[in-house]
């Protein structure tokens, strides 16, 4: 008797295929079909389905459908234990019916279920079993002509392959994952073309839910490939599409599940990109939407870790334990392992090594059973840290080496970096065979620094630099100090300092004189990440460039080059071919030039050398506590407003007795900064150079922590204390009041990697003085910086003298017409600098209009909100950002002054490319700017220090040697301050002025 589906019409016309011989089950009632055609049923096995009546068969079939529906619902809620029981019953029914399609449906769903539970071994086994049985069943289908069954098992193959896509993505096999996704799309297109006559509706993706799931897999592949910006854009599009389907009853459950998947991915991206608050918000929304479910418990683990970082350690531990219990009850073993690992990490940070080890061992037991290779690497590195904390070096190295070998076998470069770092940190802490540790540590330090530039968003680059690159570099520099390798340490610092410019727009797309363009970005070449900036689009065509090839001195290449080659081979480090760029500027004959570069890596590291002896280098670690003290003292005195502080209050604080309002307070600041930041050998060499009668030049590239230091103001110690001094005792180290300015001229040193365009020379000066900002009153936050000017004001008289000497731009008849204009917007600026001009003098507001990334540092011109640009409008006004300048066709004149609040703050940013360095990249050889917020002259009634500064800057930029002239002017201000210490003469008005001078770098190049 044949029950179930009707048999095929025609008997097989060929012998039994060999693939079917060893199979115990290979299709719908194959034994019965064989008997139906009068064939020998023995080769097809004894199957209980052959004895079923039609009624029994139908009853079991209905039960199978109900059980599968129940199992799917349990799986959606991540109730793994109950879902597995349902699928076990479904498989029993499938075997009684000899329904391979039902068996494959159950096993493919089980593969998905195991994957979601973290049981990767069984997930892979189930998925591969489905594909293997699919092949056998396809042969049986062809043999017997049961083509209806082919359509039934097609969906199970798709589900199984999606599990393999996820596994390939986790293992870093991006190529395989993309191939599987492409195969799924090809078959989906074929089914749609065949139409409903050939395939049931569930295989035709009528509502597009299957394609949305494939797009989620695409997102995961993008994340694995480092394309965070592309993944974020795709996620927002997917969420919009899912929202449109949310009210459709047919697919509502799948849509809710997919929404949770996508939001979890978005939280992961935000965490990787350093957007901790946004990631936490995503996780909180997920817990609210899935309260009481395993999904909420899983999300709670990540929230508990944030809770611990906020200081609630007991609450975090309790939350993880509770979440783990809920996950264990649901059968989510992978999530249980994750919870134990998170708990162990918290305990290890708290110093409870014994309990931390117990948690990691628990996680290892589960991950071993689940075949979770990446998870086991994490466990091994954690156990290595535990063993190192206990001084058990042999065990620590065993764990670290096992993790390294696993990462190397998997070909996962990110995991290899991490495991190598753990091994290096253990070797460094053990203190044995330090040269071998260096062989491991230095290449991974270089690779960690270089891989930063593969990330597509500045947030991700910043997080990578903070969490990965900086710790490795700090350890490498400490190791090089122990090994007495100052040259390698200095080269590492110089390579770190070489980075700093957004570049890479082969076509600059922002037309400053036309309508607002659409800044859509086309396909990006692999390996050339975009920087996510501004609010016009999610990404603009600006790329942060890695350092070029560097040369140490005319007689010596970089010793780091051979280590870079090792890093490239070991970690698949991308190495774009670039011209070799010199790391030193040209020196003026007879004048010694000192080159100082600072880098933050835990502690702050200083390297210095001189142009007279480039191959002799001095390196000094500056303890982070000393840097912290210097910053604290400087922040307390600086007029840059603190959070929540008004500008007026900041100026009053800065002009107080303990800050820049008294000579004693200012001198104390200058001495503290010098004792903490200037090493004795540098001070001694500076004095010796100055004693020759030719004032040396001090050129400095500060680190972010030291960007606001007024270097010329620092006092020069005469001796060093042999003990820790109290603040009132620092005078013991000084015989007089000799400052850096007294013995040297000072300027900033541009990062070597800043590309330069040839600058224009000659022509009239361009003045943009105190532009009127649309929608802002003269007395508001973006009001006048020069105050009321008239024909008798010192600045206006100076401008009248300029007019008497020749034309200026914009063309005017009197100096007063250059101040507080309403037309000094980006269009006028582009028009003025398009022709010959000798210098640009901007006086006005400078601010950071968005986040911590320099490309959104802005000049506030008279720009209306409808003008093109990357910054969001402020009312009726759109700021002119560094990104706008980089994207435009605008070239800068050879000399530029940016007199505004903290206009030289680029070096204080994680990615130092604000208006200062954007001007250099646009052709300016020299830029005068300020390192802190400038108080206006309104702070000292009866005096006009702001106008004095503007006149000094304009005069110096018109001279032969602006750096020398500005430093000479500052020396005259210092002398006046010593003679008459009062608010009007305070360094708060003139000490922040500095020049970035790239005119003597001896290299003009365009990337």
C-alpha positions, 0 to 999 in steps of 0.5 A, a space after each residue: 500500500 502506498 500512502 501520502 503523496 501520489 507516486 510518480 507516473 513513470 518507473 525508473 529507467 536505469 539501475 539504482 544509483 550507487 549513492 542510494 545503496 548505503 542510505 537508510 532513508 533517502 526520500 519520500 517512501 522510496 521502498 514503497 515507490 519501488 514496490 509500486 513499480 514492481 522493483 525489488 524493495 530490498 536495496 531501499 531498506 525496511 521502513 515503518 512508513 510502508 505499513 501506515 494507513 492513509 489515516 495514520 499517515 495524515 495524522 502524523 503529518 499534521 502533528 509534525 507541522 504543529 510540532 515544527 511550528 511550536 519549535 520555531 516559536 520557542 526558537 524565536 524566543 531563544 528557549 533552546 531547551 524546549 525547542 530541542 525537545 520539539 525538534 527531537 519529536 519532529 525527527 521521530 515523526 519524520 523517520 516514521 513517515 520516511 519524509 526526508 523533507 521533514 527530517 531535513 527541515 528539523 535538522 536545518 532548524 536545529 543547526 540554526 538553534 545550536 548556532 544561536 545557543 553558541 553550540 558551534 560544533 553541533 551547529 556545523 554538524 547539523 548544517 553539513 548533515 543537511 547538505 550531505 543528505 540533500 545530495 543523496 536525496 537529490 539523486 533519489 529524486 531524479 531516480 524516481 522522478 519525485 520532483 515535488 520533494 525537491 521543492 520541499 527540501 530546497 528551503 532546508 538547504 538554504 537554512 543550513 547554508 545560512 548557518 555555515 555563512 555565520 560560521 564562516 564569518 565568525 572564523 574570518 573566512 569572508 570569501 567563503 561567506 560571500 560565496 555562500 550568500 551569492 549562491 543563495 541569491 542566485 537560487 532565490 532569483 531562479 525560484 522567483 523566475 520559475 514562479 508559484 507553479 513550481 515552488 510554494 510561496 514560502 520559497 518565493 520570499 513574497 515579502 522580502 524577509 529572506 532577502 533582508 536576512 541575507 542583508 543582515 549576513 552581508 552586514 556581518 561580513 562587512 563588519 568582519 572585513 572592517 567596513 563599519 561605515 558600510 555596515 552602519 548604513 546598511 543597518 539603518 536601511 534594513 531597520 527601515 525595511 523591517 519597520 515597514 513589514 512590522 504590521 504584516 501578520 504573516 511575517 511579524 514574528 520573523 521581523 521582530 527576530 530580525 529587528 533584534 538581530 540588527 539592533 544587536 549588530 548596531 550596538 556591536 558596531 557602536 561599541 567597536 567604534 567607541 560610541 559607548 553611550 549609543 551602544 548602551 542605548 541600543 542594548 537598553 532598548 533591546 532589554 525593554 523590548 524583550 523583557 523576561 526573555 533570554 534575549 534580554 538576559 544576554 543583552 544584560 551581560 553587556 550592560 552589566 559590564 558597563 555598570 561595573 565600569 561605572 563603579 557598581 561592581 557588586 551590582 554588575 556581578 549579581 546581574 551577570 549571575 542572574 542572566 547566566 541562570 536564565 540563559 542556562 535554563 533556556 539551554 543557551 550554552 554559548 551565552 552561558 559561556 559568555 556570561 562566565 567569561 564576562 564574570 571572570 573578566 570582572 573578577 580578574 580586574 578586581 584582583 580575585 584571580 582564583 575566582 576568575 580562573 573558576 569562571 574562565 574554566 567553566 567557560 572553557 568547558 562549554 566552549 570546548 563542547 561547543 567547538 567554539 574556536 574563537 571563544 577558546 582563544 579568548 579563554 586561553 588568553 584570559 587564563 594566561 593573564 590569570 597565571 601571570 598574575 599568580 607568577 606561574 609563568 610556565 602555565 601563562 606561556 602555555 595558554 598564550 602559545 595555544 591561543 597564538 597557534 589557534 589564531 595563526 591556524 584560523 588566519 584571523 589577524 585581529 586575534 593574532 594581534 591580540 594573542 601575540 600581545 598577551 604573549 608579549 606582555 607575559 614575556 615582558 612582565 617575566 623579564 627574561 629574554 627581553 630581545 625575544 620579547 622585542 622580536 614579538 612585540 615590535 612588529 605587532 606594535 607597528 601592525 596595530 598602529 597601521 591597522 587603525 587606518 583600515 577602519 572606515 570611521 574616525 570613531 572606530 579608528 579612535 577606539 582602536 588607537 586607544 584600546 589596541 595601538 596605544 597599549 602596545 606602543 606603551 609597552 614597546 617603548 618601555 621595553 626599548 628603554 630597558 634594552 637601551 635602544 633610544 634610536 628605535 624608540 625615537 623612530 617609533 615615536 616619529 612614525 606615530 607623530 607622522 600621522 595626521 591628515 585627512 587626504 585622498 580626495 582625487 576629486 575635491 567635490 565641494 564647490 564653495 561658490 555654487 549650490 549645495 552638492 549631493 555628497 554621495 560617495 560611490 564604491 570605495 576601493 578596498 583598503 581605502 577607508 572613508 572618514 565618517 564626518 559631518 551631517 550631510 551624509 554618513 561618510 564624506 570622501 576624506 581618508 585618514 592616511 597612514 604614514 608614508 615611507 620615512 627616512 631618519 637622516 641623510 646618512 641613515 634610513 629608518 631602522 624600523 623598516 625591517 620590523 615593518 617588513 616582518 609586521 607586513 608578513 606576519 599580520 598581512 599588513 597592507 603596505 601602500 607604496 609611497 615616496 620616502 619622506 624626510 623626518 627632519 626640516 632644513 636648518 638655517 645656516 649657523 642656527 641650531 634647530 631642535 626637533 621635539 616630538 611627543 607621543 602619548 602611550 600610557 606615559 608620554 614619550 619625548 624624543 629630541 635631536 638637533 639638525 646639527 646632529 640628526 643621528 644622535 637622539 635623546 628619548 625620555 618617558 614622562 610619567 603620566 602623573 607628571 603630565 597629569 599634574 602639568 595639565 591640571 595646573 594649566 587647565 586651572 589657569 587657561 581661559 578656555 572654559 571648562 564644562 558648564 563654565 561661561 566664557 566670562 567666568 573662565 576669563 575671570 578665573 584665568 586672570 586670578 592671582 593663582 593663574 595669569 593675573 599675578 606674576 607669582 602665579 604665572 611664574 609658578 605655572 611656568 616652573 611646574 610645566 618646565 620641571 614636569 615636561 623639559 628634561 635636564 639634557 634638553 635644557 642644558 643643550 638649549 642654554 649651550 646653543 644660545 651661549 654661541 650668540 645665535 638664538 636656536 630654534 625649538 620646533 615642537 610637535 606636541 601630543 594630544 595631552 600637551 597641545 595647549 602648552 605655551 612652550 615659550 613661557 616655560 621656565 628653565 630649571 637650574 637644577 633638579 630636586 632629589 626628592 618630590 617637592 611640594 608646590 611651594 618648594 619648586 623655587 629651589 630648582 631656579 636661580 632666576 626667571 629665565 624662560 624658553 623665550 629668553 634663549 630660543 625661538 619656538 614654533 610648531 612642527 607639522 606632522 611629516 604625513 601632512 601632504 602639501 600643495 605648492 603655495 601661492 606667493 605675492 599679491 595683496 594681503 587678505 583680511 577677514 576681520 571679525 565677520 558678522 555671523 548670521 543670526 548672532 548679536 554682537 554681544 552673544 556667544 558668537 558675537 564680536 571679538 574685536 569690539 567697537 572699532 573706530 578710525 582712531 583705534 590702533 588696529 584701524 590705524 594699522 590697516 590704514 597704513 597697510 592701505 597706504 602701502 598698497 591694495 588689500 583684499 577685499 578692496 576697500 578705501 579705509 581700514 574700518 571697512 575691513 572689520 565686521 563685514 557681512 559678506 565675508 563668507 566662504 564664497 568670498 574667501 574662495 574668490 579672494 584666495 583664487 587670485 594672487 595673495 601674499 597672506 590671509 589674516 583671519 580674526 574671529 571665532 574658531 570652535 569644534 562644532 561636532 564631536 572630537 574629530 578635527 575635520 569638524 573644527 570650524 571658522 565662523 565666517 559670515 556664512 548663511 545656513 543655505 551655503 554648502 558645507 559639511 557642518 550642521 547649521 547653527 540657526 541661520 549660520 553654517 560654520 566653515 570646517 576643516 572638512 570643507 576646506 579639504 573637500 574644496 578646490 581652495 588653495 591657501 596663500 603661503 602665510 596664514 593667520 588664524 587668530 581665534 579660540 584654540 585655533 591650534 588645537 589640532 594637536 589635542 585631537 585623536 586625529 589632528 586635522 583641524 583648520 590649522 593643518 587643513 590650511 597647511 595641506 591646502 598650501 600654507 607654509 606657515 600658519 599663526 594660531 593660538 593654543 587656548 581660547 583668547 579673551 577679548 579686550 573687553 576683559 581689560 577696560 582701557 587696553 586693547 591686547 587683542 588688537 596688539 596681537 593682531 597687529 603683531 601677527 600681521 606685521 610678522 607675516 609681512 616680514 622676512 622671518 615671521 617666526 623670529 619676529 613673533 617670538 621677538 614680539 612675545 619677548 617684548 611682552 614678557 619683558 613688559 609683564 615682568 616690569 608691570 605685571 597687571 591684567 592688561 600685560 598678562 601672558 593670557 593674551 599673548 602667550 598662546 600665540 604660536 606658529 606652525 612653520 613648514 616652510 623649511 621642511 624641504 619637501 612639498 609633496 602631494 599624496 
